[in-house]
Every structure is written in structure tokens, then in C-alpha cells.
């Protein structure tokens, strides 16, 4: 088993907040990809208006450093009011993963 941590997060912004949500997520992608323990931080959209993040961190400490970062705290303070529902988050440990 690897020390790597994978996170899947899913959101659906309200129609009114869509543009602001995209701007906020662009900021998160830019900052998070520069974090030392971030191996992947990819944002996807689905046909139903939802967004999904696929994140990989080198270990639990890197994930915690991400959550302690100023840009993450700014994002968390803003994103909740932009969403139609909550954030679905899965934090996973790889058992048999390639890449």
C-alpha cells in the first residue's frame, strides 16, 4: 500500500453563482498545483452542471498542509454559499492503483 492519499470531491454550484464558482476553482487549481505534496489536482465538469475534483497528495501530511493553506481556507469560506447542496468528499487510500 502507498502513503499517497486520493480525494474525490463533488459540487454543484447554483446557477447564479456559476461564474464566481469557476473563478474560485481556477484560483484553487492554480495555488494547489504549486503545493509541494500535491501530485494531481484536476477539475472536471459533468453534463448536469456538477463539478468534480480529483486530487492526489503524497501523504496525509501533504493533505493536511493543503487544508491548512490560506487559499484553502479562503475557498472553504466562500464555496458553501455558492452551492446547491453540500460537498461530497471521499478520502481514499490506494490499494491497487496505477499512476
Secondary structure, 3 states (H helix, E strand, C coil): CCCCEEEEEEEEECCCCHHHHHHHHHHHHHHHHCCCCEEEEEEEECCCCEEEEEEEECCHHHHHHHHHCHHHHHHHHHHHHHECCCCEEEEEECCCCCC
